[in-house]
Amino acid sequence: MTTPCSTYRLQLHKGFDLRQARELVPYLHTLGISHVYASPMLKAYPGSIHGYDVCDHSLLNPELGTETDLEALVSALRQHDMGLVLDIVPNHMGIGGRENAWWWDVLKHGRASRFAEYFDIEWEVPDPRLHGKVLVPILGDSYGRVLQRGELRLVAEQGETLLAYFEHRFPLDPATLTAPVAPDTAAARRLNADPTLLDALIQQQHYLLVEWRRADTELNYRRFFNIRTLAGIRVEDPRVFDAVHALALRWHARGWVGGFRVDHPDGLRDPTGYFERLRVSAAGAWIVAEKILQPGERINEDWPIAGTTGYEFMWRSTGLFVDPGGEKTLADLYVKFTGEPSDYGVLVRERRRQALRELLLAEVDRLTRLLVRIVNNHWRYRDLAQEAVREALIEVAARLPVYRTYVQARPGRVLEADATVISETIARAREERTDLPSESFDVLEDLLLLRLKGEHEADFVMRFQQLTGPAMAKGAEDTAFYCYNRFIALNMVGGDPSHFGMSTEAFHEECRQAQRRWPHAMLATSTHDTKRSEDVRMRLCLLSEIPADWRTAVLRWSATNEKHRRFDWPDRNFEYFFYQTLVGAWPLPPERAVPVMEKAAREAKQHTSWSRPNPDYEAAVRDFVLGTLGDSQFITDLVSFVSRLIVPGQVNSLAETLLKLTTPGVPDMYQGTELWDLSLVDPDNRRPVDFDLRRRLATEVAGLSAVEAWGRRRDGLPKLFLIYRALKVRRAHPAWFGANSTYEPLWARGPKAEHVVAFVRGGGCITVAPRLILGLKDDWGETELALPAGTWHNALTDEGLAPGRCRLADLLREFPVALLIRKEGREASV
């Protein structure tokens, strides 16, 4: 396996294609990047800005270019001794139109389609109207009204008769068309003029058109989360696996692609089996999984991969810069100002129940039907009512402390960690829901621990595990993270907002574990999925050090902005979220602030939502955002408050960046974040990157001293300078950072010892990063580090260091962080 030294994530789409990516290669090489890490490149729906709606796995996305363009990119990478890592999407496909030939064929031929088993469709459902059909929830109104208004009609396109609904097209089973209808447009006009005749034809098709709101409650195919246009595929079927991976594996066999980032493996029926098959098919590839670990959770060590994409590192590195001493003041302020509950655990369980009962109800009902069939086959549980087992299922799924377990019903394998999680979760659910029969939990425990055997039993176990991930994602990430706004720097994928800060001892232990278990995993601080960028979080972390000042500012701002509220809208929870967002991302112009805050209001689902928007509340949100941003008194006050946080926030950012570049794993840079980047949730974090500016600055960075780089903070040069120097060290001394390296904490002594995190890698490299910056008050005092024996050199300032004790005030005088390397003979630098 060729492990990257570092990766750089590029978001490819029509506006930034393979040719433009190729033009960046010299710049990325100068920066020290070893591998371009590309978003999905297979054919997606036209206009896709992310590529996760793949509709044809056999083709390169034509909006990105041709295979000749891809080959040219690979050639340019090879010329610079670089490689390519590809994001692949095995869990689902985009089904928004006829571009997906598999889905089109299923709609056309139903169960007779040769692709019918490629998708996870439940063909036998209680509703007789849906028997043997696929639900298509796309209509803007009820079917009858849509038909009566003539919005459904037959059209002839390219010699084929299709059913049209505005811009949407649906196939017609040839067996349902009489010979004169297909070519005869007059016959089509007669059908279009008679709703009864047209309805008779539509009812013969293999799909049922219904209003779009019915998707969450009645859909009969598995999807990605609650997105109806992303249908789950059965990649556990070898035929589907081969078809989905053929092109990507061909690129790997040619040597074009050296690694794969696997999107959403928790959605797969059998992630363990999938990774085993992928490892065999892609021998030598560096493979990382977009697996979201909860605090304290460990990845399945049997997976034949390099590790995760690094959300857990993002969580622990952010926590390192949060002052636990500020927790009580911030918590009290949050409760008093907003009136919201302070117990995150209770809130997230409520939101997960809400997701299961509303957004994922179709999936819950499918599992409930299967569970009822099972209990009816076991005498001990036969008396259980459907509602009882359904409620027990929801309660257990809502309480699972992780995204999912990895029980393998075939061949019958339960990991010890999973068995513990299952038993403890069911015990807590049983204690909470004393209104339910104890047997309703007994049957779930027996099933999930594989004590009950059978085809339906095995199917239930695997499907239940595919449900809990979406429940966690929709309940926590996409709802609770916008409701629980105590301290939004901690509201991020892979994190738990109730965990306020991380000690240096805990951080070091996590790094030692990473070195032992997953030394080649990816390390991330910003991704296309993060709610706010690394630099926003690092600035917000400072508020934990000045909670009293923050409280005073919030109360003052709220009084100033009371005139911009409309009938007590938006609520105080939204207002508190807004102030944190402004402080973290300032300057934030209205054209960015309004869509970000509208999204936040809908995701919270407290007064409005994506499925049931409240125009009045959303108008109040827009008016409040625009009113406050146009209020000179408020903005003057805000700027004054933020100004004291800018430089300390930048120091935090440099410290976290250095940790990412030197702790065990492969550091990843999200596009554009090599300079200061104050981006918020997507699509804000997918805005065009000014690469011309970055290329120009890169031509200067090699000749800059640390003092000069730090002096050009407005340009973002300190971060670029740090990445350039640190990656130079990694390239020159790979053994210090590899699988056989070591990680040893280095402890400071003195009055400000708690304000620094330091460690030694491979005996040859020392990282020194400050933390809790405001508490330092620009005075290290006599705080010292005892350097290991040998002669050391600061790779950032080019200073030599005498053996023995080193005063931090001296070490960090010219630049906020330090990277020390051991001299080898007369080698004074890298």
SVG drawing of the C-alpha trace seen along z (x, -y; Angstrom):
<svg xmlns="http://www.w3.org/2000/svg" viewBox="-63 -53 91 74">
<polyline fill="none" stroke="black" stroke-width="0.4" points="0.0,0.0 1.3,-3.4 0.2,-5.7 -0.1,-9.4 2.1,-11.9 -0.7,-14.4 -3.9,-14.9 -5.7,-18.0 -9.5,-17.7 -10.8,-19.1 -14.5,-19.6 -14.9,-18.8 -18.0,-20.0 -18.9,-21.7 -17.4,-25.0 -14.1,-23.3 -13.2,-20.4 -10.3,-18.1 -8.4,-20.5 -8.5,-23.1 -7.5,-20.5 -4.5,-19.6 -3.4,-23.3 -3.2,-23.2 -0.8,-20.3 2.4,-22.4 1.0,-24.6 0.0,-21.6 3.4,-20.1 5.1,-23.3 2.9,-23.2 4.1,-19.7 0.9,-17.8 1.5,-14.1 -2.0,-13.2 -5.0,-15.0 -8.1,-13.8 -11.0,-14.2 -14.7,-14.3 -16.7,-11.6 -15.9,-11.6 -18.4,-9.2 -21.3,-10.4 -23.7,-12.4 -26.9,-14.2 -26.4,-17.4 -25.4,-20.4 -24.4,-18.4 -22.0,-20.4 -21.0,-17.5 -21.0,-14.3 -22.7,-12.1 -25.8,-11.6 -24.0,-9.2 -26.4,-7.9 -24.0,-5.8 -21.0,-4.0 -19.7,-3.1 -18.9,-6.6 -16.7,-9.5 -18.8,-12.5 -18.8,-14.4 -19.2,-17.7 -15.7,-17.1 -14.1,-16.3 -13.0,-13.2 -10.8,-10.2 -8.1,-12.0 -8.4,-14.9 -8.2,-12.4 -5.2,-10.8 -3.6,-14.2 -4.2,-15.0 -2.7,-11.7 0.3,-12.3 0.8,-15.8 0.6,-14.2 3.2,-11.6 5.6,-14.2 5.5,-15.7 5.7,-12.4 2.1,-12.7 -0.9,-10.5 -4.7,-10.5 -7.3,-9.4 -10.9,-9.0 -14.1,-9.4 -16.5,-6.5 -20.2,-6.1 -21.2,-2.5 -24.3,-3.0 -26.7,-4.8 -27.4,-6.3 -29.2,-9.3 -32.6,-8.5 -33.8,-11.9 -34.4,-11.2 -33.8,-8.9 -30.0,-9.4 -30.0,-6.4 -30.5,-3.6 -30.9,-1.0 -33.7,-2.9 -35.4,-3.8 -35.5,-0.1 -37.0,0.8 -39.7,-1.8 -40.3,-0.5 -40.4,3.2 -41.0,3.5 -40.0,6.7 -39.2,8.2 -36.3,5.7 -32.9,7.2 -31.9,4.4 -34.9,4.9 -32.6,6.6 -29.9,3.9 -32.1,1.6 -33.5,2.4 -37.2,2.3 -40.0,3.8 -42.3,5.0 -44.8,6.7 -46.5,4.0 -49.9,3.9 -51.2,1.1 -52.8,2.9 -52.2,-0.1 -48.5,0.3 -48.3,4.0 -45.5,4.8 -44.9,1.1 -42.3,-1.6 -43.6,-4.6 -42.6,-7.8 -43.4,-10.8 -42.9,-13.7 -46.2,-15.4 -46.8,-18.9 -50.5,-18.1 -52.7,-15.0 -52.7,-12.7 -56.4,-13.3 -56.0,-17.1 -52.8,-16.9 -54.4,-14.6 -57.5,-16.7 -55.5,-19.9 -53.8,-18.1 -50.3,-18.3 -49.8,-14.6 -49.6,-13.9 -48.2,-11.7 -45.4,-13.0 -43.4,-11.6 -39.7,-12.0 -37.1,-10.4 -39.6,-7.9 -40.7,-6.9 -44.0,-7.6 -43.3,-8.8 -45.4,-10.1 -44.5,-13.7 -45.0,-15.8 -43.6,-19.3 -39.8,-18.6 -40.0,-15.1 -40.3,-12.0 -41.4,-8.5 -41.2,-5.4 -44.2,-3.3 -44.2,0.5 -44.4,1.4 -46.8,4.1 -49.4,1.5 -49.2,-0.4 -51.4,0.7 -49.7,0.6 -51.3,-2.7 -50.5,-4.7 -46.7,-4.9 -46.2,-6.4 -49.6,-8.0 -49.6,-11.5 -53.3,-11.8 -53.9,-8.8 -51.7,-10.4 -53.7,-13.6 -57.0,-11.6 -55.6,-10.1 -54.3,-13.4 -57.8,-14.9 -59.5,-12.2 -58.3,-11.8 -60.1,-8.5 -58.4,-6.9 -55.0,-8.4 -55.5,-7.2 -56.2,-3.7 -52.9,-3.6 -51.0,-5.1 -52.4,-2.5 -50.9,0.2 -47.4,-1.0 -44.9,0.3 -44.8,-2.9 -47.3,-4.8 -47.1,-8.6 -48.1,-10.4 -47.6,-13.8 -43.9,-14.4 -44.8,-14.7 -45.7,-11.0 -42.1,-10.0 -41.1,-9.9 -44.2,-7.8 -44.8,-5.5 -41.6,-5.0 -40.9,-1.4 -37.2,-1.6 -34.3,-2.2 -32.7,-5.6 -29.8,-7.7 -31.1,-9.2 -34.5,-10.8 -33.5,-11.9 -36.0,-10.3 -33.8,-11.0 -30.9,-8.9 -31.9,-5.2 -29.9,-2.6 -28.3,0.0 -27.6,3.6 -23.8,3.6 -23.7,6.8 -24.8,8.5 -21.6,9.4 -23.2,8.4 -24.0,4.9 -20.5,4.6 -18.8,5.4 -21.0,3.0 -20.6,0.1 -16.8,0.5 -15.8,1.6 -14.6,-1.8 -12.9,-3.0 -11.1,0.4 -10.0,0.1 -8.5,-3.3 -6.8,-1.7 -5.5,1.2 -4.0,-1.3 -2.2,-3.0 -4.3,-6.2 -5.9,-6.0 -3.9,-5.0 -6.5,-5.2 -10.2,-5.3 -12.3,-7.3 -15.5,-5.2 -18.6,-7.4 -21.1,-6.4 -20.2,-2.7 -22.6,-2.7 -25.4,-2.6 -24.3,0.7 -25.9,3.9 -22.5,5.5 -19.7,3.0 -17.2,5.6 -17.9,7.8 -17.8,4.8 -14.3,3.7 -13.0,7.3 -14.2,7.5 -12.9,4.0 -9.5,4.9 -9.2,8.0 -10.4,6.0 -8.1,3.0 -4.9,4.6 -2.4,2.1 -4.9,-0.8 -5.0,-3.2 -8.6,-2.9 -10.2,-5.1 -13.8,-5.0 -16.2,-7.9 -17.0,-6.3 -18.3,-8.7 -17.1,-7.5 -18.8,-8.7 -16.5,-9.8 -15.0,-6.6 -16.0,-4.5 -13.4,-2.4 -13.4,-1.5 -13.8,2.2 -10.1,3.4 -11.0,6.2 -11.8,3.9 -8.9,4.2 -8.5,0.4 -6.2,-2.4 -8.8,-4.0 -11.4,-6.7 -11.5,-10.1 -10.7,-11.8 -13.8,-13.2 -12.7,-11.9 -9.4,-13.9 -11.5,-17.0 -13.4,-16.5 -10.5,-15.9 -8.3,-18.6 -11.1,-21.2 -11.7,-20.1 -8.1,-20.8 -8.7,-24.5 -11.9,-24.7 -11.5,-25.9 -13.6,-23.7 -13.6,-26.5 -16.0,-28.4 -18.6,-25.6 -20.9,-26.6 -21.1,-30.3 -21.9,-29.5 -24.4,-26.8 -26.2,-29.2 -26.3,-31.9 -27.7,-29.6 -30.5,-28.3 -31.4,-31.8 -31.2,-33.6 -32.9,-30.9 -35.1,-29.0 -33.9,-25.8 -33.1,-22.6 -29.4,-22.1 -29.3,-18.2 -28.0,-17.3 -28.5,-13.6 -32.2,-14.0 -32.5,-16.4 -30.7,-14.2 -32.8,-11.2 -36.0,-13.3 -34.8,-14.4 -33.8,-10.9 -37.3,-9.7 -38.7,-12.6 -36.6,-11.6 -37.7,-8.0 -41.4,-8.9 -41.4,-11.5 -38.5,-11.5 -37.7,-7.8 -41.2,-6.5 -41.3,-4.5 -38.1,-2.6 -39.5,-2.1 -42.7,-0.7 -40.9,1.7 -38.9,3.0 -42.0,3.3 -43.7,5.4 -40.7,7.7 -40.6,7.8 -44.3,8.7 -43.7,11.6 -40.9,12.8 -42.8,12.6 -45.6,14.5 -43.2,17.3 -42.0,17.6 -44.4,18.7 -42.8,16.8 -43.5,13.5 -46.6,14.3 -48.9,12.2 -47.0,9.0 -49.1,6.3 -47.7,4.5 -47.7,1.1 -45.7,2.5 -42.9,3.9 -42.9,0.8 -42.5,-1.5 -39.7,0.7 -37.9,0.7 -38.1,-3.1 -36.9,-3.5 -33.9,-1.2 -32.9,-2.8 -33.2,-6.3 -31.0,-5.3 -28.2,-3.5 -25.1,-5.5 -23.3,-4.9 -24.3,-5.3 -24.6,-1.5 -23.4,1.9 -21.7,4.4 -23.3,7.7 -23.0,10.1 -26.1,12.4 -24.2,14.4 -21.9,16.1 -23.3,15.3 -20.8,13.0 -21.3,10.5 -18.3,8.4 -17.9,8.1 -18.2,4.3 -21.4,4.6 -22.9,7.1 -22.2,4.7 -23.7,1.7 -26.8,3.7 -27.5,5.1 -26.9,1.8 -29.0,-0.1 -31.9,2.3 -31.6,2.2 -31.9,-1.6 -34.8,-1.5 -36.6,1.1 -36.1,-1.1 -37.5,-4.2 -40.5,-2.5 -42.1,-0.6 -45.4,-1.0 -44.2,1.5 -44.2,5.3 -40.8,6.5 -41.0,9.1 -41.0,6.4 -37.4,5.6 -36.5,9.3 -37.2,10.1 -35.1,7.2 -32.2,8.3 -32.5,11.9 -32.6,10.8 -29.7,8.4 -27.5,10.8 -28.4,13.5 -30.1,15.8 -33.1,16.1 -32.2,17.8 -33.9,17.7 -34.0,15.9 -36.4,13.1 -34.5,12.9 -31.2,12.3 -32.8,9.8 -34.2,7.8 -30.7,7.6 -29.0,6.2 -31.8,3.8 -32.0,2.5 -28.3,1.6 -28.9,-0.3 -31.6,-2.3 -29.8,-3.5 -27.1,-5.5 -29.7,-7.7 -31.6,-8.1 -28.4,-9.4 -27.5,-11.6 -30.9,-13.2 -31.6,-13.4 -28.2,-14.7 -26.2,-16.3 -29.2,-17.7 -31.5,-18.6 -30.0,-18.7 -26.9,-20.5 -29.2,-23.4 -31.3,-23.2 -28.6,-22.7 -26.7,-26.0 -24.9,-26.2 -21.5,-26.3 -21.7,-25.7 -17.9,-25.2 -18.6,-21.7 -21.6,-21.0 -19.8,-19.0 -19.9,-15.6 -18.2,-13.1 -18.6,-15.2 -20.8,-15.4 -21.7,-19.0 -22.1,-17.9 -18.4,-17.0 -16.9,-20.4 -13.2,-20.4 -10.4,-17.8 -7.4,-17.6 -3.9,-17.3 -3.6,-13.9 -6.7,-12.6 -5.5,-14.1 -2.1,-12.3 -3.8,-9.0 -6.0,-9.3 -2.9,-10.0 -1.0,-7.0 -4.0,-4.8 -4.0,-6.2 -0.3,-5.4 -0.8,-1.8 -4.0,-1.1 -4.5,-3.4 -1.2,-5.2 -2.3,-5.7 -5.9,-7.1 -6.8,-10.4 -6.8,-13.5 -9.3,-16.2 -10.1,-19.6 -12.5,-20.9 -14.5,-18.9 -17.3,-19.5 -19.7,-18.3 -18.5,-20.4 -20.9,-22.8 -18.2,-25.4 -14.6,-25.5 -11.6,-24.9 -10.8,-28.7 -14.3,-29.5 -14.2,-26.9 -10.8,-28.0 -12.0,-31.5 -15.2,-30.4 -13.2,-28.3 -11.9,-31.5 -15.3,-32.3 -14.8,-29.5 -12.0,-31.5 -14.0,-34.8 -17.5,-33.5 -18.4,-36.6 -17.4,-39.0 -19.4,-37.0 -22.5,-37.0 -22.3,-40.8 -21.9,-41.2 -24.9,-38.9 -27.2,-40.6 -26.2,-44.0 -26.6,-42.9 -30.0,-41.4 -31.2,-44.7 -29.9,-46.6 -31.5,-44.2 -34.9,-43.9 -36.3,-46.3 -35.4,-43.9 -37.6,-41.1 -41.1,-40.5 -43.7,-39.3 -41.1,-37.6 -39.6,-36.0 -37.0,-34.7 -36.8,-32.8 -33.9,-33.4 -32.3,-30.1 -31.9,-31.2 -30.7,-34.6 -28.0,-33.0 -26.9,-30.8 -26.7,-33.8 -24.5,-35.8 -22.0,-32.9 -22.1,-32.5 -21.3,-36.1 -18.4,-36.1 -16.9,-32.9 -17.2,-33.9 -17.0,-37.7 -16.9,-39.5 -20.1,-37.8 -22.0,-39.7 -25.8,-39.4 -25.6,-37.3 -23.9,-34.6 -25.5,-35.1 -29.1,-34.9 -29.0,-31.5 -26.9,-30.1 -29.4,-31.2 -32.4,-30.1 -30.9,-26.7 -30.2,-26.7 -33.9,-27.6 -35.1,-24.8 -32.7,-22.2 -33.7,-23.0 -37.3,-22.1 -38.7,-24.1 -40.7,-26.7 -40.1,-25.7 -38.6,-22.9 -37.7,-21.7 -40.8,-19.7 -43.2,-22.2 -41.7,-25.7 -43.3,-28.5 -43.2,-31.6 -44.0,-33.9 -41.2,-32.6 -38.7,-32.6 -39.6,-36.1 -38.9,-37.1 -35.6,-35.3 -34.6,-37.2 -35.7,-40.5 -33.8,-40.0 -30.6,-39.0 -30.8,-41.9 -31.9,-44.3 -29.0,-43.5 -26.4,-43.5 -27.6,-46.9 -27.6,-48.3 -24.5,-50.5 -24.7,-50.5 -24.7,-46.7 -22.1,-46.2 -19.7,-48.7 -20.1,-46.8 -19.7,-43.4 -16.6,-44.5 -15.1,-45.8 -15.7,-42.5 -14.5,-40.3 -11.3,-42.4 -9.8,-41.1 -10.3,-37.5 -8.9,-37.7 -5.2,-37.2 -5.7,-34.7 -8.1,-32.8 -5.4,-32.7 -2.9,-31.3 -5.4,-28.6 -5.7,-27.8 -2.0,-27.5 -1.8,-25.3 -4.5,-22.9 -3.0,-22.8 0.4,-21.9 -1.2,-19.1 -2.9,-17.8 0.3,-17.9 2.3,-16.0 0.1,-13.6 -0.3,-10.0 -2.2,-9.8 -2.3,-11.4 -3.2,-15.2 -5.9,-16.4 -6.3,-20.0 -9.8,-20.9 -9.6,-23.2 -8.7,-26.7 -8.0,-26.2 -4.3,-26.7 -5.2,-30.4 -7.6,-31.7 -11.0,-30.3 -14.1,-31.4 -16.7,-29.2 -19.9,-27.8 -22.1,-24.9 -22.6,-23.8 -23.0,-25.2 -21.1,-28.1 -18.0,-25.9 -18.2,-25.0 -17.7,-28.6 -15.1,-29.1 -11.6,-29.2 -9.2,-31.9 -6.4,-29.7 -4.7,-32.5 -4.0,-34.2 -2.8,-31.0 -0.4,-30.3 1.0,-33.7 1.6,-33.5 3.2,-30.1 5.9,-31.6 6.8,-33.8 6.6,-31.4 9.9,-29.6 11.8,-32.8 10.0,-34.1 11.2,-34.0 8.9,-33.1 8.8,-36.7 7.9,-37.9 5.2,-35.2 3.6,-36.1 3.7,-39.8 1.6,-39.1 -1.4,-37.7 -3.9,-39.7 -2.9,-37.6 -3.2,-34.3 0.5,-33.6 1.2,-32.2 -0.9,-29.2 0.5,-28.6 4.0,-29.0 3.4,-26.5 1.9,-23.9 4.8,-24.4 7.5,-24.0 5.8,-21.1 5.1,-19.0 8.7,-19.6 9.7,-17.9 7.3,-15.0 8.7,-14.4 12.3,-14.5 11.7,-12.2 8.8,-9.8 10.0,-7.4 9.3,-9.9 5.6,-9.8 5.1,-6.2 3.5,-3.0 6.7,-2.1 7.2,-5.5 6.5,-6.5 4.4,-9.1 5.6,-10.4 4.1,-13.3 6.4,-16.1 5.3,-17.8 6.0,-21.5 6.9,-22.8 6.0,-26.2 3.1,-28.6 1.6,-28.2 2.3,-24.5 -1.4,-23.8 -1.3,-26.2 0.9,-24.0 0.7,-20.6 3.9,-19.1 5.1,-15.7 7.9,-13.8 7.4,-11.8 9.9,-9.0 12.5,-10.5 13.3,-13.1 10.6,-15.7 9.0,-17.8 5.7,-19.6 5.0,-22.5 1.5,-24.2 0.0,-26.7 -3.6,-26.3 -6.1,-28.4 -4.4,-31.5 -6.3,-34.2 -5.5,-32.8 -1.8,-33.2 -2.1,-37.0 0.9,-37.0 3.1,-35.9 4.7,-32.4 6.6,-33.4 9.2,-30.8 7.4,-27.9 9.8,-25.5 10.1,-22.3 12.8,-19.8 14.1,-18.8 15.2,-15.2 19.0,-14.6 20.5,-15.8 20.8,-18.9 17.5,-20.4 16.6,-22.9 13.4,-24.9 12.2,-24.1 10.0,-27.2 12.4,-29.8 15.7,-28.2 17.0,-28.7 19.3,-26.2 18.4,-25.1 20.8,-24.2 20.2,-20.8 18.3,-20.8 15.6,-23.1 13.9,-25.5 11.9,-28.6 8.6,-28.7 8.8,-32.5 12.0,-32.2 10.9,-29.3 7.7,-31.0 9.0,-34.5 9.1,-34.7 6.2,-32.4 3.2,-31.1 4.0,-27.4 7.3,-25.4 8.4,-22.4 11.7,-21.1 13.8,-18.5 16.8,-16.6 20.1,-17.5 21.8,-14.6 25.5,-15.2 25.9,-18.6 22.3,-18.6 20.9,-21.8 17.6,-22.0 15.4,-20.0"/>
</svg>
